[in-house]
Amino acid sequence: SIVNYTHNLDELGSLDHQARILNRAHSVHFNCSANADSLIEAGLDPKKVRLVYGAVDIDCRQQQGIRREPKTVLLASKFSERKGLDIFPDVVKLLPEWKFIILGRGWDEFLTATNLTANPNIEYQFFNKEARNIAMSRATLFLSLSSLEGGPIPLIESMSMGVITVATDTGFARDIIVDGKNGVVIPNPPTAVQVHKAILSASKLTGSPEESVRHLSWDRLANIVMSDAEAIWNSESLKFEHE
């Protein structure tokens, strides 16, 4: 079997337990090196590990006629507890001259409870591909405050469109972001002051984020899967011939 490992959730059991189970697979495809490293340390055979990272949609493109808007931060995710948004209202207060575009679903109750709906610097849109492309064409920075991620995929999508990123040290942030050049990796969890400092620092960066994700195509992902699938097929065919 080929296992796609996205998140290290509590419900999966201890790392030792996971490593014993995953060693039965032909290969394990990880979205980030942190999860792979922790399971290798727990006993997972390194030869079974593949780092796939995910892929950028082929229709994720800079929109013609849309210019970058200075001091504009994009957050793109479905609302949930693990997105680390408890400090977000304080981040907004620390950056009164900045605009925040929120792209996702399920934010309504949170925005109302925190009175962010009344803030003219907050723009909330439901996610779809057209809205994603427009928002990522407008934004200066991408921000992820998550406490747990396998990705996040919007991080590499925004980078593919030239957006500088600020992200907590979870998922593939440390694998993809060249810290201090095309983005900033912040502690997990961060304080609002740390996020504020990182945003101001990232706004001065001039790196090319798209260079770090250019290789993350669906073709690359398919080749990794098909290579493992072919190896499994050949192994089973050889076993059948011997029997």
VENJOUR-V932098 format. One record per backbone hydrogen bond with DSSP energy under -1.0 kcal/mol. CO is the residue of the C=O (numbers start at 0). NH is the residue of the N-H. If there is no record, write none. Layout:
CO;NH  CO;NH
//
This chain:
0;25  0;26  2;28  4;30  6;8  8;11  9;12  13;17  14;18  15;19  16;20  17;21  18;22  20;23  21;24  26;2  27;49  28;4  29;51  29;52  31;35  32;36  33;37  34;38  35;39  36;40  38;43  39;42  44;47  45;48  47;27  49;29  56;59  58;60  62;65  70;98  71;139  71;140  72;100  73;142  74;102  79;82  80;83  81;146  81;147  86;90  87;91  88;92  89;93  94;97  98;72  99;122  100;74  101;124  102;76  104;78  106;110  107;111  108;112  109;113  110;115  110;116  111;114  115;118  118;121  120;99  122;101  124;103  127;131  128;132  129;133  130;134  131;135  133;137  134;138  137;68  139;163  140;73  141;165  143;167  150;171  151;154  152;156  153;157  154;158  155;159  157;162  158;161  163;141  164;183  165;143  166;185  167;169  169;172  171;175  172;176  176;178  177;180  177;181  180;206  181;164  182;179  183;166  185;168  190;194  191;195  192;196  193;197  194;198  195;199  196;200  197;201  198;202  200;203  201;204  207;210  208;211  212;215  214;216  215;55  216;220  217;221  218;222  219;223  220;224  221;225  222;226  223;227  224;228  225;229  226;230  227;231  228;232  229;233  230;234  231;235  232;236  233;237  234;238  235;239  236;240  237;241  238;242
//
